[in-house]
């Protein structure tokens, strides 16, 4: 009898213990749900439209052109900001371009992506832009579902969920949502992917009065009368003899993980997750590979001058690495790039070089200012932790354009040791 009582007590205690475990075996986490977005052929053919100004919500790259600042609204279009008065920039209009992420400008012709197409838009009158030409599928062929149309991307929705440990997705960072084609990502994991482009200063190199200034993590750039575009795996060369009607002249396979393009004189510096490629464009239609500098796997914006290249590496799952650093690379002998030094960073993104001063975006951590007059011993001048930044452009008139998750701002940098705030346009969350 005592044995039976003991067995009952043990079983009862075990059930209580199991119940307690079950009660504790849950997790509440925030996820981002990605649902596939499709467009019909008719929707892909829709012309651009000009709308009333709208607030910044999800800004991507920034670009400066003839006293205007053009700011990408990620996959939606371009904000047109009149910056004649730097202390009072005016949001004048919005050019709606479905699927737009990257662009460049020469002779009033805006070269802009629309999903996989390249549009050329005359912006001589920015209030009344006119589409002049379109090259279809210049980037890659879009996958087509016979019943839903062409897959052009994924829509993001943030949701908080509580999962029981019996759920097959318990403790997962990513899982499929079934036959809808969507998927879920843990929010911290998703944020590490860095979907939005960062940037830095690139002066498109043809006629300085006829074109703009873009970013170091840009995928579009203009040099020697040609438009160069990098995708994840190749380099496209388009002839801009008639800027209103670009002609695709060449496609060069670069491997995988290509991220950025930066021109300097007769060279292209192309950043990838594995290293920096250097191409000679003395013959603009036939870029010639010269050298590659390999680095730890990480996202890789780059800027350069005659003697030195500066590369920021930052971590994130998409970047396939864990480095957060600035590499200073000697390119005096372009056939043999050589690492001079590496400097630890917080989480660097875009960067711009203004003479001997290097401005480095540290994401949510702020904006860092470095003296690179002695490239063997880079000196930190200041670290503005109150300026979240992902993209930065230094203009010839000693103005610094900065964009980050909280909005767009600009500063006078006559004295880089004491930059002066000029104006700000905040991000407005819907």
N, C-alpha and C positions, 0 to 999 in steps of 0.2 A: 504493500500500500504506500509506504514511504517512497519507494522507487517510482511508482506511478505519479505521486504528487510532485516529486522532483522533476520528472519528465514534463509534466504539465507546466510547471514554473519555467523550465528552460525554454519550452516552445513559446510560452506567452512572452517571455523576455525577448526572445529572438524576433517575434512579430513586432514588438514595440521598437526594437532596434532597427528592423527593416523599415518600419513606418517612418522612423525619424530620418533614416537615410534618404527615403523617398521624398520626404518633405524638403530635405536640404538639396536634393538633386535637381535643381533648376537653375537657370541662368537668365538674366535680363540684360539684353545687349541691344545696341543700336546698329542697324544695318542699312545699307543703301540697296534698293531694288533697282535693277536695270532691265527695262522692258524694251524689246526691239522696236525701232522706228522705221517705218516703210514709207516710201513715196512712189506714187504712180508716175508713169512717163510724162503725163500731162503736168503734174506738179513739178517735176524736175525741169520742165520746159518753161515754167512761169518766169516772166521777166522780173527784174528788180523793181522795187518801189521806193519812193521817198516818203517818209512819215514825219510827223511832229517829233521833236526831241523826246527821248525817253531816258529815265534814270539808268545809271550803271547798276547792273545786278551781278553779272558774271563776266567781268572784263578779262580779255585775253591780251594780245599784243598791243603795243602802242606804236604810232608812226607819226613823224613830223613832216609836214609838207606845206611850204609857203605860208607860214603863220597860222596854219591849221594843225590841230592834233586829231588824228584819226585813231579811235580806240575800238578794237574788236569786242563785240558782245558775242560771247562764245557760241558759235554755230547759229547765230541769228542775224548778224549784220555789222554795220560800222557806225559808231557815234561820230558826228562831225562837230568838232569844238573849235570855235574861232578864238585864237590865242593872241590876237593883236595887242590886247591889254593883258599882260601876264598876271596882273593882280586881280583880274576879273574876267577869266575865260568864260565864253558864252556857248552853251550847248545849243546849236542851231538846228540840227536835223538828225535823222537816222536813216541810213541807207539799208533797207531790209534785203539781205541776201541769205536765203535759207542755206544752212550748212557752212557758212563762211568761218574760216579760222585764220587764214594767212593772206597777206597782200603786200604789194609794193607799187610805187608810183613813178612814172617818168613821162615828161612832156604832157601833163594833165591826163594821162591814161592810167587808170587804176587797174592793175592786174590782180584779180581776186579769185580765191577758190570758192566754188559752190559745190559742196560734196566732192565728187571726182572730176568736175569740170573746171576749166579755167575761163573766167569771164574777163573781157576788157571793157572798161567803163570810162567814158569821157566825163571828167569832173572839172572841166574848165569853169562850169557854173555848178558849184557844189550843191546848190538848192535844186538843180534840175539835171542830175546825171543821166547819161544816155548810154545804154549798152551798145557796143560797137561790134563785138565779135565773141564767139564762144568756141572753145575746143573741148569736145566731149571726151570723157574718160581719159584725160591726160595723166591722171595719177594711177588709177587702176580700175578694172571693170567692177561694177557693183553687182553683188549677188542678187539674183531675182527669184522671188517666190511667185509661182504662177497665180496664186490667189490673192496675195497681198501687195505685190509690187517689189520695188528695189529696196534692199536693206541699206540704210544710210547711217545708222547709229543706234544709240540706246538712250532712253529717257531715264533720268535718275529720280528716285523718290526715297526720302529718308524715313525709316520706320523703326519703332522700338518694339522688340518682341521678347517674350518669355518662353524659353524652350525647356522642356523636361528632358532628363537624361535618356529617356527611352526614344526621344526623337532622333532619327538618323543624322540630323544636322547639328545635334548638340556639340558644342565646342568647335564647330567648323568655321573657317574664315570665308569660305566660298562654297556655294552650291547652286545647281541648276533649279529653275522654277518649273521644270517640266517641258511639255511639248510646245509651250508658247515661245521658246527661244530666249527667254529672259534668264537672269541669274541674280543671286544675292551676294553682297560683299559686306563683311564686317566694316563699320565706318572707319575705324582706325586703319585697317588694312587698305580700304579704298583711298583714304586721304594720302597714304604713302605713295600712291601711284602717280601723283602729280599730273592729272589729266590736262590742266591748263598750261599753256605755254608760258615760259618765262621770257626774259629778253635782255637786251643790252644794245649799245649803240653800234649801228652799222651805217656808214655813209655810202649809199649806193653810188657807184663810181662811174659816172659818165659826165654829165654837166651839172655841177652842184646847184645851179639855179633852177634846173629843170626837173629835179627829182628830190626824193625825201630821204629821211634818216630812219632806219628801222632797228631791229634788235638782234643780239648775238645768238639767241635761240630761235631766230626766225628760220623758216624753211624756204622763204623766197628772198632773193637778192638780185640786184641789177649791177652789172659791171661790163665794161667794154661793149656797150650797146646790145647786151644780151640779158635775158632773164634766166637765172639759174634756180632750179627748184629741186629740193631733196625730198624724197619719200622715205619710207623705212628702209629701202634697199637700193634705190638708184638715184642718179642725178640726171635731170632733164635740162636740156639746153634749148632755149627758144630765141630766135632771131627777132630783134626789135627794130629792124630797119624802118618798118612802118609800125610805130608803137600801138596803133589802133588795131593792128591785125598781126599778132605774133605768129611765127611759124616754127613748129617743132623741128629742130635740126639734128638732135643727137640724144641718145639715152645711154648712160653708162652705169653698169651694174657695180654697186659698191659693197655688196655683202648684205649683212643684216644689222639692225640696231642703229641706223643712221638717224641723227637728231637735229643737227644745226648746220648752218652755212654762214661763213663770214668772209667777205672779200677784202683784200688789201693789195693795192696796186695790181700786179699781174698774177696774183695768186688767189686761190680759194682755200680757206681753212674749213674743213668739214669735220664736225664733232660726231662721234658715235659712242655707244656705251662701252666700247673696248679701246678707243683711242682717237687720236687726231690725225686725219688724212690731210695731205697738202697736195694741191693740184696747180700746175702752171697753166694759165689761160692766155699766154702770148698769142696763141691761135684760139680765139674765143669759142669757136664752134667745136673744137677738139681738145677739151681739157686733158692735160698729160699728168699722170700720177708721178709725184716726185718723192714723197716720203710718208712714213707713218710713225707717229709716236704712240706707243702702247701704254695704257695705264690700267689701274684696277677698274673692274666693271662698275660703272656709275654713270649717272646723267652728266652731260659734258658740254656746257656752253664754252665758247672760246672767243677771245679777241687778240689782236696782234698788231705789232708795228714792224719796222725793218729788221729788228734784232731779236725781239722777244715775243713769245706767245704766252697768254695767261688763260689758264683753264680752271674752271671751278667744277668740282665733283661733288655731287650730293647723293645721299642714299634714297631708298624707296624701293618697293618691290618691283616696280616696272623698270627701275634702273639696274636691278640685279646686283646691287652692291651695298656696302655699308660705309663708304668713305664720305667724309665731309671735309673738303680741303681745297686749297688753292695751289695749283702747280705752276711754277714759273719755269718756262722752257726756252732755252737758247735756240734761235732759228737763224743765226748768222750764217751757218753752213746748212742750207735748207735740205741738203741731201742726208744730213745726219743730225736731226733734232736731239737736244741733250737737256735732261732735267737739271736745273740749277738748284732749286729748293722747293720744299713743300711746306705749306703753312696750314695749321688746323683751323677749321671754320665751324660755325654752328650748323648751318643748313643752307649753303650758298646756292643762288640761282643765277639770274642775269648779272652782267657786269659791263662797264663802259670805261674806256680809257680816254682821258683828257690830258694830253701832255704827259707829265710825270705823275699824274694822280689817277688812281684806279678806284672806281666806285663799285662796290660789290653788294648785291642784294642778299640779305640773310633771311629771306622769308619772313615768318612771324617774329623773328628775333630782331629785325631792324635793318639798318643800312650802314655798311662799313666803308670808311674812307682810308685809303692806303697811299703812302708815298713810295713810288717805284723808281725814283731817280737813280737809286743804286739797286739794280735788279738782283744783286747778290745778297742784299740785306733789306728786304721790304719792311717798311715801318708803318705801323698803324697810327694814323693821325687822330681819328675819332670813330666812335661807334654810336650811332643814333638809334637807341633801342625803342624810341617812340615813333619810328617810321617803318612800319611793316612794308616790305618791298619784294617784288618778284621780277620787275622789269625796270630798267633805267636807261635813259638817253641823255648824254651830255651834248648840248647844242653849242655851236661856235660863238654864240653871244653870251656864253658863261651862264646859261640856264640849265638846270638839271630837271628832267621830267622823270617822275617816279610813279609806278603803279603797283598796287598790292591788293590784298584781299579786302582792305577797308576803303579803297578808292584811289583816285589820281591826285597827285600834288606836284608842285614845282617850287624850285629853290634857286636863288642867286648864288653862284659858286665862285664869285670873284676872289674870295678868300676861302679856300677849301677847309681851312681850320675853323672857320666861323660862317657856316652857310646860313643864308637868310631866307626864311619862309616867305613865299609869294602868294600862293593860293591853293585851293583844294576843292575837288568835286568828290563827295563821298559816295560809296556804294550804298544803294537802297535795296534791302532785301524784300522780296514780295511776300 
